[in-house]
Amino acid sequence: MNQKLILGLTVALVILILIPSSMFAEEQTCVPSDPSISITPTNQTSSSGTTLTYTLNLKNNDNSYCNITDFRIFCDTDYPDLECNLVTSGGSETSSMIDGNIPPGYEWSRTVKVTAGFVLGPGTSYPFTITIDDGAFNRTVTKSASATGYYTVQGPILVTKEYKTVSIGEEFYVSASATSPYKWEVDTYDENYLSHIIGGVGCSSTGTCNYSFKFTALKEGETVIELKKFNTNDNYINEKKMVYVTILSETSKKIISLLDASCKDSTITLIIKNDGTVDIEVSDIMFYVNNNLITNPGCDKTIILPGETTICDSIPGSQGTNELYIPVKGYSNAISSSVYCSGGTEKTCTDSDGGKNYYVKGTVTVCTYEELGGGCGAGLDYCIGDILKEGYCEDGSSKLIEFNCPFGCEDGACLRGEGKPDLKIEKIDYSLDNPTSPMKLHFRVTIRNIGSASCSFDSNIRIPQLSNHQYNRCTYLNPGESCVETGYGYNGLGGTIPAGYYDITAVVDPRNLVDEINEYNNKLERKVYVSPPTTDFNFKVDAGKYSYSRGETVRINAVLSGASDFDFSNARVVIQLKNPNGEIINLPVERLGAVASACSVSSTTNVYTCPVWNQYSFYSYYRIPTYAPLGLYSVNAKVNLENIEKHSYDRFIVEEIYSGLVDVDIQPERMTTEVGEPVVYRVTVTDRHPIVRCSITAETETTPVTGGTIATEGVATEVVPLRCPVIYNYVINVYGLPYHSVYPTIVSLHQGSSETFELKIFPSPIRTAEGITTAVKKAEITATEVVAGERAVAITGQPIAEESSESMGQFSVAPAKPDLAYFRFTVKAYLREDSTVSDSDTAGLYVKFIQIPEPPPFPEEETINIELKRGWNLISLPGKGTGFTTGTCSVTRKPLAYIYLQDHKRYASIEEALMIMGAEKLLEYLSTHSFWIYSYEDCKVGFKVSSYSTYSGLSLVQGWNLLGTTKDMVGETLSNIKGTCSFEKIYTWNADSQKWIEKSEGDLIEEMGYGVLVKTSSACRLKTNTIQPSALPEG
């Protein structure tokens, strides 16, 4: 080798060794990192059925030398009724995976929509997890991250109550306390009765803040102030305070005055007078002596009538001057005075259980007043084994006596022995007969005998806000047994129960006739709230996809949903299109019916569930003509339901579609299944892009040839360019199916390749007015293929363009089979980078629905219509029943009912009669006697009959009797059924002329339901209409 060349190489090597490494540029290397992911907000609270929106924030943490990563993002939850949908860049929602190309260091965000189904229990946070990784297109996952969000289903709201009584013009405060992050605000109040002046807040060092709200009373009446406590972080309301305010006029104030105050033996005696115009309960008067509240002032009355006085002589005082402050609850006026008690050595003794009461634990309190001061001491009754140490008062001093409890001693009182019953009201349950317009408030009262002896008893159940009650009574219980008294309350002659609060009060042994172990557990009250009917609902229109081409058919769905009490089938829906030229196109609207909301499929068990709630669908078809203008189309849908109008909007574009670069094929073309049986179609997507060869680079394919152009050790090769690694990502969408379906949303293909995937469809139940019984409401039109050339008709029965279309096919109208419904659906694939590169194919699905057999219903109660004339009507009920229906009578000016009280010789309203006679006796009386109804108009009321009455053996009193005409009287005369009665006068009432009409015994009774006024000479009975066998022959 050349010596100079060797020397040069050696010098160069030495120089390279001596040069510091820092003088070389760093190697440009990709450093991958796990991505970042966060959900904002982390937790939100709402009620079931509501969709909440979260923001998903993502970041690619690779360094800048790395390539763009194609991430996949998916949402998962362990709760089938918690639906998590990711929103794509195009605005569509999917419960499947989405993907996104994120360059290194870039941040990326997407919207997540989460809906809690009605199955999820309130007061609980339900998690969902969103994961991002680089496993798209079946790659091995090398980097990933996940974040968890929460949907908290709103639990029951605590409601507290407060009552205030003020006068017109009076200013008063309403206050409530809370700690951060909670605060109170005024939610609602009636500006007709109150003015809200200002609100203030004061916080202590412990963080508790008192919120005070000032109001002024404007006019006489009753009103409610509603405060709400909410979390300032998420506005979640967790408590409400209802303040019931009674506003009195100046003449209706409760005013008291102090006529006299004296003190003897350190006991103060006061004489209080009622100077107002309304009754005052002594329990509403508060006695403060030296700022100490006296709970038992010893007044001689419980109610002080206007102008009257009460003497309160058991008020303990102390030596010297005693400051008195005596207000009335809810009123600003109060007595302020003082009384002087001289010194001494007097003693006072009080016993809380009233003396020697061995079965009640008591407290003996003794107060001694010395000349220079004094004090009080107290002692409790207590047990030593079975021996009771019972305290009591005697001559102003406390005494103690031992008593041997025969059945044991516990907690300062003797246990009661066996041989006595103990009746207890355990609980009160309630329900409404109709949540939208209830006419009855049903109750179930559970009574149990927790004693050791059997007994007979009576009971009383009342709802003061309702005028009428009907219920079955328990009358006898053995030890340990329980029974349930069921019944309902309702208003007068019927009508709906207005929203508001109602008190159900149940008392067992109301007259205290049963000697019980415990006499203080016989009463239970429950306050219930009847809420107004829910009228809110959601309305949404959906055009299916965003991009269409000429010749395609657009299916537009309009869906009503929500927990509304309305009947969605009564909705009127209008759907209009506005094309790019501004022309309005009115589309025919068809009803699909009530359907289930989106179904969810378990990834582990492959079981799908479809939550049931109120959802109703309408749809329209629009066949895009071949001459249709290109551009943006606007969809405007309007619904009117019970005079509530809502709008919803969507849009789509019509554009030129370049075909030939991708093919879509569905096999088979048609399938038949039934509800609950999934079906699988095979969809093949084929890329038709030409195969492109890359130019010659360092990476080449070499093929040996003869006589090559490049010589390498005697072997000639030809350089052939490689196939360029181009991947086309096709987005897959499915249209026209009302059911849940599973399929890949992205298919990635090399040029010229194809891939087949499964489309799995889950036919779900459909909710109808009768319940979940059918797959779809019975279609009146279905589609079948016809010979080409016949006029094409859309499956809705509406004419479409006469020209044929490969994507739509031709159809004719035929009556649907009674157990079959047909759905035509489309699978479309379009290039993600260029949506104009697309193709679609259509297929059909027949779904058999199954009518689930149901046992025949019980026969309905017969409703008798009673015709009323304007003015007075003398009517009778045909028997016992479950109440009136409003019929055609006005609900604002209801008819008035009056009953003649025989014992009192006067008329009374039906409400007063109920109080005097009780529910059972009143219903019995009305089933055989006539009564008066005054109607403001000609109308009809209905009465639901449960059992018909009979005249048989009916007792009449001497003098006037208002008889009712029963069912078994029809076709008879009074002379045939009079029994032992002798009629002096007989009249009926003519409601048309508003006059009495005199009748005779021989007049035929032609119909039931009207009244007959008869006068008898003495007490008697009508004939007994029983059939007796013939008498035995004599001898």
ZINORSUL-V757431 format. One record per residue. N is the residue number from 1. PHI is phi in degrees with one decimal (* if undefined). Layout:
BEGIN
N/PHI + N/PHI
END
This chain:
BEGIN
1/* + 2/-60.3 + 3/-63.5 + 4/-64.8 + 5/-63.1 + 6/-64.7 + 7/-62.2 + 8/-64.7 + 9/-63.4 + 10/-66.6 + 11/-63.1 + 12/-63.5 + 13/-64.7 + 14/-63.0 + 15/-63.0 + 16/-62.8 + 17/-68.7 + 18/-79.3 + 19/-73.4 + 20/-62.9 + 21/-65.6 + 22/-64.9 + 23/-78.6 + 24/-89.1 + 25/-66.9 + 26/-64.1 + 27/-70.8 + 28/-81.5 + 29/-116.2 + 30/-78.2 + 31/-115.9 + 32/-76.4 + 33/-141.2 + 34/-63.6 + 35/-71.6 + 36/-102.7 + 37/-147.1 + 38/-148.7 + 39/-117.9 + 40/-126.7 + 41/-72.3 + 42/-71.0 + 43/-137.5 + 44/-133.7 + 45/-123.1 + 46/-162.6 + 47/-83.7 + 48/-59.7 + 49/89.8 + 50/-93.7 + 51/-97.4 + 52/-106.6 + 53/-107.7 + 54/-118.0 + 55/-110.8 + 56/-99.1 + 57/-109.6 + 58/-124.5 + 59/-147.1 + 60/-86.2 + 61/-92.5 + 62/-64.2 + 63/-76.1 + 64/-71.5 + 65/-88.9 + 66/-88.1 + 67/-83.3 + 68/-62.7 + 69/-102.6 + 70/-91.7 + 71/-84.8 + 72/-114.0 + 73/-127.3 + 74/-147.4 + 75/-114.9 + 76/-137.5 + 77/-149.2 + 78/-86.4 + 79/-111.5 + 80/-58.3 + 81/-91.8 + 82/-106.7 + 83/-97.1 + 84/-118.5 + 85/-121.4 + 86/-94.6 + 87/-99.0 + 88/-77.3 + 89/-64.1 + 90/-82.6 + 91/94.7 + 92/-83.3 + 93/-107.7 + 94/-147.3 + 95/-90.9 + 96/-91.5 + 97/-75.0 + 98/-120.6 + 99/-128.6 + 100/-156.5 + 101/-89.4 + 102/-121.3 + 103/-67.9 + 104/-58.6 + 105/79.9 + 106/-89.1 + 107/-104.1 + 108/-148.6 + 109/-133.7 + 110/-141.9 + 111/-94.2 + 112/-119.3 + 113/-115.9 + 114/-123.0 + 115/-122.9 + 116/-96.8 + 117/-75.1 + 118/-74.5 + 119/-74.3 + 120/-68.2 + 121/-74.4 + 122/-74.5 + 123/77.3 + 124/-126.9 + 125/-96.1 + 126/-110.7 + 127/-85.7 + 128/-136.8 + 129/-120.0 + 130/-111.8 + 131/-118.1 + 132/-125.0 + 133/-150.6 + 134/-100.7 + 135/-91.8 + 136/-62.0 + 137/58.0 + 138/64.0 + 139/-76.5 + 140/-72.0 + 141/-75.1 + 142/-115.7 + 143/-147.0 + 144/-159.9 + 145/-160.3 + 146/-146.2 + 147/-142.7 + 148/-116.6 + 149/-115.0 + 150/-135.2 + 151/-114.3 + 152/-96.0 + 153/-78.6 + 154/-59.8 + 155/-87.7 + 156/-64.8 + 157/-89.9 + 158/-69.8 + 159/-120.6 + 160/-110.7 + 161/-129.9 + 162/-146.7 + 163/-122.9 + 164/-134.9 + 165/-125.7 + 166/-133.6 + 167/-111.6 + 168/-59.0 + 169/87.4 + 170/-79.5 + 171/-95.6 + 172/-149.4 + 173/-118.1 + 174/-123.1 + 175/-135.1 + 176/-159.1 + 177/-114.8 + 178/-158.4 + 179/-114.8 + 180/-57.8 + 181/-92.3 + 182/-92.3 + 183/-149.1 + 184/-106.7 + 185/-142.4 + 186/-76.0 + 187/-88.6 + 188/-144.0 + 189/-161.3 + 190/-92.3 + 191/-69.2 + 192/-72.1 + 193/-106.5 + 194/-136.4 + 195/-119.2 + 196/-96.4 + 197/-86.8 + 198/-159.5 + 199/-128.1 + 200/-135.2 + 201/-142.3 + 202/-134.5 + 203/-116.6 + 204/-91.7 + 205/-67.7 + 206/-81.7 + 207/97.8 + 208/-81.2 + 209/-113.3 + 210/-103.8 + 211/-99.0 + 212/-122.1 + 213/-125.4 + 214/-99.8 + 215/-130.2 + 216/-126.2 + 217/-76.9 + 218/-104.5 + 219/-150.1 + 220/-68.8 + 221/147.3 + 222/-122.1 + 223/-150.5 + 224/-132.4 + 225/-106.2 + 226/-115.9 + 227/-103.0 + 228/-130.6 + 229/-107.7 + 230/-136.8 + 231/-84.9 + 232/-68.5 + 233/-78.7 + 234/-131.4 + 235/60.2 + 236/-75.2 + 237/-86.9 + 238/-119.6 + 239/-157.2 + 240/-130.3 + 241/-124.6 + 242/-102.8 + 243/-108.9 + 244/-91.1 + 245/-112.2 + 246/-104.4 + 247/-107.4 + 248/-105.1 + 249/-75.1 + 250/-60.9 + 251/-84.8 + 252/-109.4 + 253/-72.1 + 254/-91.3 + 255/-122.3 + 256/-121.2 + 257/-136.5 + 258/-101.1 + 259/-84.1 + 260/-158.8 + 261/-141.7 + 262/-143.7 + 263/-138.5 + 264/-140.2 + 265/52.6 + 266/61.3 + 267/-116.5 + 268/-92.3 + 269/-118.4 + 270/-123.7 + 271/-113.8 + 272/-108.7 + 273/-116.7 + 274/-88.5 + 275/-95.8 + 276/-92.3 + 277/-115.0 + 278/-127.7 + 279/-65.3 + 280/-124.1 + 281/-80.8 + 282/-60.1 + 283/-65.0 + 284/-86.7 + 285/-93.6 + 286/-108.7 + 287/-103.9 + 288/-110.7 + 289/-119.4 + 290/52.3 + 291/69.4 + 292/-104.7 + 293/-78.2 + 294/-95.4 + 295/-85.4 + 296/-132.7 + 297/-75.7 + 298/71.3 + 299/-76.9 + 300/-85.7 + 301/-135.9 + 302/-99.1 + 303/-132.7 + 304/-105.9 + 305/-75.4 + 306/-53.9 + 307/86.1 + 308/-94.9 + 309/-126.8 + 310/-134.5 + 311/-107.6 + 312/-113.9 + 313/-121.5 + 314/-126.8 + 315/-97.5 + 316/-69.3 + 317/-119.2 + 318/-134.8 + 319/-58.2 + 320/98.5 + 321/-80.6 + 322/-110.5 + 323/-80.9 + 324/-108.9 + 325/-137.8 + 326/-130.0 + 327/-95.8 + 328/-108.3 + 329/-54.1 + 330/85.4 + 331/-125.5 + 332/-82.0 + 333/-76.3 + 334/-154.8 + 335/-89.8 + 336/-123.4 + 337/-155.6 + 338/-150.8 + 339/-144.4 + 340/-103.2 + 341/-113.8 + 342/-73.7 + 343/-75.2 + 344/163.6 + 345/-117.7 + 346/-66.4 + 347/-122.2 + 348/-123.7 + 349/-134.9 + 350/-131.6 + 351/-124.1 + 352/-67.6 + 353/-97.4 + 354/81.5 + 355/123.1 + 356/-81.2 + 357/-112.9 + 358/-76.6 + 359/-106.0 + 360/-130.9 + 361/-71.7 + 362/-125.0 + 363/-127.2 + 364/-101.0 + 365/-118.2 + 366/-121.2 + 367/-116.9 + 368/-117.7 + 369/-113.3 + 370/-92.1 + 371/-62.4 + 372/-107.5 + 373/136.8 + 374/-171.2 + 375/-171.0 + 376/-125.2 + 377/-134.3 + 378/-135.7 + 379/-134.8 + 380/-102.1 + 381/-65.3 + 382/-148.4 + 383/-111.8 + 384/-127.5 + 385/65.0 + 386/-93.2 + 387/-93.3 + 388/-97.4 + 389/-92.2 + 390/-99.9 + 391/-92.9 + 392/-157.4 + 393/-104.3 + 394/-153.2 + 395/53.9 + 396/79.0 + 397/-122.1 + 398/-89.0 + 399/-127.5 + 400/-133.3 + 401/-131.9 + 402/-95.0 + 403/-137.6 + 404/-85.4 + 405/-71.6 + 406/-66.6 + 407/-118.8 + 408/102.8 + 409/-125.7 + 410/-152.3 + 411/52.4 + 412/74.4 + 413/-153.9 + 414/-73.6 + 415/-78.7 + 416/-78.2 + 417/-83.6 + 418/-72.2 + 419/101.2 + 420/-126.4 + 421/-80.0 + 422/-148.5 + 423/-88.1 + 424/-135.8 + 425/-81.7 + 426/-82.7 + 427/-161.2 + 428/-127.5 + 429/-109.3 + 430/-147.4 + 431/-159.9 + 432/-111.4 + 433/-72.4 + 434/-153.0 + 435/-66.8 + 436/-81.4 + 437/-137.3 + 438/-67.2 + 439/-112.9 + 440/-138.8 + 441/-104.7 + 442/-82.7 + 443/-137.2 + 444/-131.9 + 445/-110.3 + 446/-98.4 + 447/-115.6 + 448/-131.1 + 449/-94.8 + 450/-95.4 + 451/-88.0 + 452/-120.1 + 453/-142.7 + 454/-78.2 + 455/-162.6 + 456/-95.6 + 457/-159.2 + 458/-118.8 + 459/-149.6 + 460/-146.7 + 461/-125.9 + 462/-138.4 + 463/-122.0 + 464/-55.8 + 465/-76.2 + 466/-114.7 + 467/-81.3 + 468/-124.7 + 469/-140.7 + 470/-147.0 + 471/-160.5 + 472/-87.9 + 473/-111.3 + 474/-85.4 + 475/-129.7 + 476/-155.3 + 477/-140.6 + 478/-84.8 + 479/-56.0 + 480/84.1 + 481/-80.6 + 482/-135.3 + 483/-142.8 + 484/-121.3 + 485/-97.9 + 486/-111.4 + 487/-177.1 + 488/-158.2 + 489/-113.5 + 490/-153.7 + 491/-96.2 + 492/35.2 + 493/-89.9 + 494/116.8 + 495/96.5 + 496/-73.3 + 497/-86.6 + 498/-68.3 + 499/-63.9 + 500/150.1 + 501/-94.0 + 502/-134.2 + 503/-106.9 + 504/-97.8 + 505/-115.9 + 506/-119.9 + 507/-131.4 + 508/-105.2 + 509/55.1 + 510/-63.6 + 511/-96.0 + 512/56.2 + 513/-90.2 + 514/-98.4 + 515/-79.5 + 516/-114.6 + 517/-63.8 + 518/-129.7 + 519/-94.4 + 520/-113.5 + 521/-118.8 + 522/-90.6 + 523/-132.4 + 524/-145.7 + 525/-123.3 + 526/-139.6 + 527/-95.9 + 528/-122.4 + 529/-119.5 + 530/-95.2 + 531/-84.5 + 532/-67.1 + 533/-62.3 + 534/-75.4 + 535/-117.5 + 536/-83.3 + 537/-155.1 + 538/-107.0 + 539/-139.7 + 540/-141.6 + 541/-111.4 + 542/-141.9 + 543/-89.6 + 544/88.7 + 545/-133.9 + 546/-93.6 + 547/-114.0 + 548/-129.7 + 549/-122.1 + 550/-59.8 + 551/93.7 + 552/-78.0 + 553/-109.5 + 554/-97.4 + 555/-101.4 + 556/-108.2 + 557/-103.1 + 558/-122.1 + 559/-123.5 + 560/-96.7 + 561/-150.1 + 562/128.0 + 563/-97.6 + 564/-67.8 + 565/-85.8 + 566/-72.4 + 567/-89.0 + 568/-64.7 + 569/-67.9 + 570/-87.5 + 571/-71.8 + 572/-112.3 + 573/-116.5 + 574/-121.9 + 575/-124.1 + 576/-125.8 + 577/-114.5 + 578/-124.2 + 579/-84.0 + 580/-59.8 + 581/-85.3 + 582/85.6 + 583/-79.5 + 584/-96.8 + 585/-118.8 + 586/-86.6 + 587/-100.2 + 588/-68.8 + 589/-111.4 + 590/-114.5 + 591/-101.2 + 592/-88.3 + 593/110.0 + 594/-80.3 + 595/-126.2 + 596/-78.9 + 597/-75.2 + 598/-56.8 + 599/-91.0 + 600/-127.2 + 601/-118.4 + 602/-72.3 + 603/-72.6 + 604/-96.5 + 605/-99.8 + 606/60.6 + 607/-92.0 + 608/-107.7 + 609/-127.4 + 610/-122.5 + 611/-63.9 + 612/-100.6 + 613/-159.1 + 614/-76.8 + 615/-146.6 + 616/-136.8 + 617/-117.2 + 618/-124.3 + 619/-153.4 + 620/-137.4 + 621/-113.0 + 622/-132.7 + 623/-86.6 + 624/-75.1 + 625/-63.5 + 626/-68.6 + 627/-100.2 + 628/-62.5 + 629/-65.7 + 630/-81.7 + 631/132.8 + 632/-88.7 + 633/-112.6 + 634/-103.2 + 635/-108.9 + 636/-122.5 + 637/-115.6 + 638/-133.2 + 639/-125.9 + 640/-125.8 + 641/-136.2 + 642/52.3 + 643/65.3 + 644/-102.3 + 645/-112.2 + 646/-134.2 + 647/-123.3 + 648/-145.7 + 649/-132.5 + 650/-150.9 + 651/-156.4 + 652/-153.7 + 653/-116.5 + 654/-111.4 + 655/-138.6 + 656/-72.5 + 657/-111.1 + 658/-86.4 + 659/-99.5 + 660/100.4 + 661/-97.1 + 662/-151.6 + 663/-123.1 + 664/-122.9 + 665/-137.9 + 666/-113.6 + 667/-133.7 + 668/-73.3 + 669/-76.3 + 670/-143.8 + 671/-141.6 + 672/-126.8 + 673/-146.1 + 674/-137.3 + 675/-55.4 + 676/89.5 + 677/-108.4 + 678/-66.1 + 679/-127.0 + 680/-126.0 + 681/-104.6 + 682/-108.6 + 683/-112.5 + 684/-111.0 + 685/-111.8 + 686/-120.8 + 687/-84.1 + 688/-112.8 + 689/-65.1 + 690/-66.4 + 691/-74.9 + 692/-105.9 + 693/-95.6 + 694/-77.7 + 695/-70.1 + 696/-66.8 + 697/-133.6 + 698/-63.3 + 699/-93.0 + 700/-137.0 + 701/-95.4 + 702/-112.6 + 703/-124.7 + 704/-61.0 + 705/-136.7 + 706/-94.7 + 707/67.9 + 708/-67.4 + 709/-86.3 + 710/-121.0 + 711/-97.3 + 712/-137.0 + 713/51.2 + 714/86.4 + 715/-112.3 + 716/-95.2 + 717/-128.0 + 718/-110.3 + 719/-82.2 + 720/-115.1 + 721/-62.4 + 722/-73.5 + 723/-69.1 + 724/-68.0 + 725/-77.6 + 726/-94.7 + 727/-114.2 + 728/-107.4 + 729/-98.5 + 730/-105.6 + 731/-85.3 + 732/-107.4 + 733/-130.7 + 734/-122.3 + 735/-126.8 + 736/94.1 + 737/-107.7 + 738/-85.4 + 739/-108.7 + 740/-70.0 + 741/-140.0 + 742/-122.9 + 743/-167.0 + 744/-71.3 + 745/-88.6 + 746/-132.7 + 747/-122.1 + 748/-106.4 + 749/-131.7 + 750/-76.4 + 751/-60.9 + 752/84.8 + 753/-99.2 + 754/-141.1 + 755/-147.0 + 756/-113.7 + 757/-129.6 + 758/-94.1 + 759/-108.7 + 760/-104.7 + 761/-116.4 + 762/-114.5 + 763/-63.1 + 764/-106.0 + 765/-65.3 + 766/-115.5 + 767/-89.1 + 768/-111.8 + 769/-61.9 + 770/-88.8 + 771/121.3 + 772/-83.4 + 773/-127.6 + 774/-131.2 + 775/-74.2 + 776/-144.5 + 777/-62.0 + 778/-55.1 + 779/-71.4 + 780/-92.7 + 781/-139.1 + 782/-132.3 + 783/-121.7 + 784/-135.6 + 785/-72.9 + 786/-130.7 + 787/-67.3 + 788/-57.5 + 789/106.0 + 790/-73.3 + 791/-64.1 + 792/-83.7 + 793/-133.5 + 794/-66.5 + 795/-69.5 + 796/-81.4 + 797/91.9 + 798/-93.7 + 799/-62.4 + 800/-124.6 + 801/-60.3 + 802/-73.0 + 803/-72.5 + 804/-87.9 + 805/-142.4 + 806/-61.5 + 807/-75.1 + 808/-109.3 + 809/78.5 + 810/-118.4 + 811/-137.0 + 812/-125.1 + 813/-94.0 + 814/-144.6 + 815/-59.9 + 816/-73.0 + 817/-67.1 + 818/-66.1 + 819/-123.5 + 820/-139.7 + 821/-132.0 + 822/-118.9 + 823/-128.4 + 824/-106.5 + 825/-128.4 + 826/-128.1 + 827/-112.0 + 828/-122.3 + 829/-121.0 + 830/-137.6 + 831/-68.3 + 832/-61.6 + 833/-81.2 + 834/-151.9 + 835/-68.6 + 836/-73.6 + 837/-88.1 + 838/-155.4 + 839/-156.9 + 840/-145.5 + 841/-142.2 + 842/-121.0 + 843/-148.2 + 844/-122.4 + 845/-135.1 + 846/-94.8 + 847/-118.2 + 848/-84.9 + 849/-103.6 + 850/-113.7 + 851/-82.3 + 852/-72.3 + 853/-68.1 + 854/-124.7 + 855/-60.6 + 856/-62.7 + 857/-71.1 + 858/-66.2 + 859/-62.4 + 860/-73.6 + 861/-65.5 + 862/-74.1 + 863/-105.7 + 864/-100.3 + 865/-87.8 + 866/-111.4 + 867/-86.3 + 868/-114.4 + 869/-103.4 + 870/-62.9 + 871/110.5 + 872/-87.0 + 873/-134.0 + 874/-102.1 + 875/-125.4 + 876/-139.6 + 877/-89.9 + 878/-73.9 + 879/166.3 + 880/-84.5 + 881/-157.0 + 882/-103.8 + 883/129.0 + 884/-92.6 + 885/-111.7 + 886/-67.0 + 887/59.7 + 888/-99.0 + 889/-76.4 + 890/-63.7 + 891/-86.3 + 892/-89.5 + 893/-121.9 + 894/-70.0 + 895/-60.9 + 896/-107.5 + 897/-118.7 + 898/-133.8 + 899/-122.9 + 900/-86.3 + 901/-87.4 + 902/-63.4 + 903/-70.3 + 904/-100.6 + 905/57.4 + 906/-157.9 + 907/-87.4 + 908/-143.0 + 909/-66.4 + 910/-64.0 + 911/-67.4 + 912/-66.8 + 913/-62.2 + 914/-62.8 + 915/-68.5 + 916/-80.3 + 917/-95.0 + 918/85.7 + 919/-64.3 + 920/-64.5 + 921/-66.4 + 922/-65.5 + 923/-63.6 + 924/-62.9 + 925/-64.7 + 926/-66.7 + 927/-75.9 + 928/-128.3 + 929/-124.1 + 930/-92.2 + 931/-149.4 + 932/-96.1 + 933/-130.0 + 934/-100.9 + 935/-112.8 + 936/-83.8 + 937/-158.8 + 938/-74.5 + 939/-161.5 + 940/-129.0 + 941/-120.8 + 942/-106.1 + 943/-131.7 + 944/-85.6 + 945/-94.0 + 946/-99.1 + 947/-154.1 + 948/-82.6 + 949/-88.8 + 950/-134.2 + 951/-80.8 + 952/-54.0 + 953/71.7 + 954/-65.5 + 955/-86.0 + 956/-118.7 + 957/-93.8 + 958/-67.6 + 959/104.9 + 960/-83.0 + 961/-135.9 + 962/-97.1 + 963/-85.3 + 964/-106.5 + 965/-91.1 + 966/-84.7 + 967/-63.1 + 968/-81.6 + 969/-83.3 + 970/-61.4 + 971/89.6 + 972/-103.1 + 973/-116.6 + 974/-62.3 + 975/-67.3 + 976/-78.1 + 977/-116.6 + 978/-72.1 + 979/59.2 + 980/-91.3 + 981/-87.3 + 982/-121.6 + 983/-88.9 + 984/-87.4 + 985/-139.4 + 986/-136.8 + 987/-136.0 + 988/-123.0 + 989/-105.3 + 990/-94.5 + 991/-71.2 + 992/-69.2 + 993/-93.2 + 994/56.3 + 995/-139.3 + 996/-77.0 + 997/-121.3 + 998/-78.0 + 999/-125.5 + 1000/-120.1 + 1001/-64.7 + 1002/-85.1 + 1003/-69.5 + 1004/-77.2 + 1005/-87.9 + 1006/-97.1 + 1007/-152.7 + 1008/-95.6 + 1009/101.4 + 1010/-119.1 + 1011/-102.2 + 1012/-128.5 + 1013/-97.4 + 1014/-125.0 + 1015/-116.1 + 1016/-109.1 + 1017/-78.9 + 1018/-158.6 + 1019/-64.4 + 1020/-158.8 + 1021/-130.4 + 1022/-73.4 + 1023/-61.4 + 1024/-87.5 + 1025/-93.5 + 1026/-100.5 + 1027/-94.5 + 1028/-108.9 + 1029/-71.2 + 1030/-63.8 + 1031/-70.6 + 1032/-68.4 + 1033/-67.1 + 1034/-70.2 + 1035/81.2
END
